[in-house]
């Protein structure tokens, strides 16, 4: 059976010391990575929670609006409820794409240097 990952090495990897972890955490490169992640994830999380709470509030306090028929048996509540699922999948796709392009290469570079003892 073919696999993409090599088998584990027989020699145990040398783990970085606590001082090395602290040095990396305080480095400019790690700060840049953390800032880029937070700059992407926090606003997106806030926007999604606001969108979800808007749906809940409309469901509770704007029953007439949510019951408005759009076409056939489809009303505003059903359309917005399905939009919740759509936005969840779109955000997950967008995050995975952004992480693979922006965050993962920087994190891998930091990890490689730590494992190499630099």
C-alpha positions in Angstrom: 0.0 0.0 0.0 1.4 3.4 -1.0 1.2 6.3 1.4 2.2 9.9 1.0 3.9 10.2 4.4 7.1 8.4 5.2 7.1 5.9 8.1 8.0 7.3 11.5 11.7 7.5 12.2 13.3 5.0 14.6 15.2 7.7 16.5 13.1 10.0 18.7 13.0 13.6 17.7 14.7 16.1 19.9 12.1 18.4 21.3 12.9 22.1 21.6 13.5 23.4 25.1 11.1 25.8 26.9 13.6 28.7 26.2 13.5 27.9 22.5 9.7 27.9 22.5 9.6 31.3 24.3 12.2 32.7 21.9 10.0 31.6 18.9 6.9 33.0 20.5 8.5 36.4 21.0 10.0 36.5 17.5 8.8 39.0 14.9 8.0 36.2 12.4 5.7 34.4 14.9 4.1 37.7 15.8 3.4 38.4 12.1 1.9 34.9 11.7 -0.3 35.4 14.8 -1.4 38.8 13.6 -2.3 37.6 10.1 -4.3 34.7 11.6 -6.1 36.9 14.0 -6.7 39.6 11.4 -8.5 37.0 9.3 -10.2 34.7 11.8 -11.5 37.2 14.4 -13.5 39.5 12.0 -14.9 36.5 10.1 -15.9 34.8 13.3 -17.5 38.0 14.6 -19.4 38.6 11.3 -20.7 35.0 11.3 -21.9 35.2 14.9 -23.6 38.5 14.1 -25.3 37.0 11.1 -26.4 34.0 13.1 -27.8 36.2 15.9 -29.6 38.4 13.4 -31.3 35.2 12.1 -32.3 34.2 15.6 -33.6 37.6 16.5 -35.6 37.9 13.3 -37.1 34.5 14.0 -38.1 35.6 17.5 -39.2 39.1 16.9 -40.1 39.5 13.2 -42.4 36.6 12.6 -44.5 38.4 10.0 -41.3 39.3 8.0 -39.9 35.8 8.3 -43.2 34.3 7.2 -43.3 36.3 4.0 -43.6 34.0 1.1 -40.9 34.4 -1.5 -42.2 31.8 -4.0 -44.3 28.6 -3.6 -43.9 27.3 -0.1 -40.5 29.0 0.4 -40.6 31.9 2.9 -37.9 34.3 4.2 -37.2 32.1 7.3 -36.4 29.0 5.2 -34.3 31.0 2.7 -32.2 32.6 5.5 -31.9 29.3 7.4 -30.5 27.6 4.3 -28.2 30.7 3.8 -26.8 29.8 7.3 -25.6 26.5 6.0 -24.3 28.0 2.8 -22.3 30.7 4.7 -20.9 28.0 7.0 -19.5 26.0 4.1 -18.2 29.1 2.3 -16.4 30.3 5.4 -14.8 26.9 6.0 -13.7 26.7 2.3 -12.4 30.3 2.5 -10.5 29.6 5.7 -8.9 26.4 4.3 -7.8 28.2 1.2 -6.4 31.2 3.0 -4.7 29.0 5.6 -3.1 26.8 2.9 -1.8 29.9 1.1 -0.9 32.3 3.9 -0.6 30.7 7.3 0.6 27.1 6.7 3.8 28.0 4.8 4.9 30.5 7.6 4.0 28.0 10.3 5.9 25.2 8.5 9.0 27.5 8.2 8.9 28.2 11.9 8.4 24.5 12.7 11.2 23.4 10.4 13.7 25.9 12.0 12.7 24.7 15.5 13.1 21.1 14.6 16.5 21.9 13.0 17.6 23.6 16.2 18.1 27.0 14.7 
